[in-house]
């Protein structure tokens, strides 16, 4: 087991929404904890800066799970909304045909 941080630089750069850091790549460091008291940490910082953000690896995993589940829930909600819209459109057409052609002929 290694105890020294592992560092990598991303290939893509930050976009314009990051203000003064736009165009900079991100350095990601994995800093191992001691297992019991200190958790493993990811450190992210723009290249050639000292402004680092740290987050526990467990929190990143939790965020990834929540994002995936939220995406699935949203997908199902969109499908239900589309089905409901199709049903309402069909009912609207049927009502219009009944008005045009009379009640017994539709």
Order of alpha helices (4+ residues) and beta strands (2+ residues): beta-beta-beta-beta-alpha
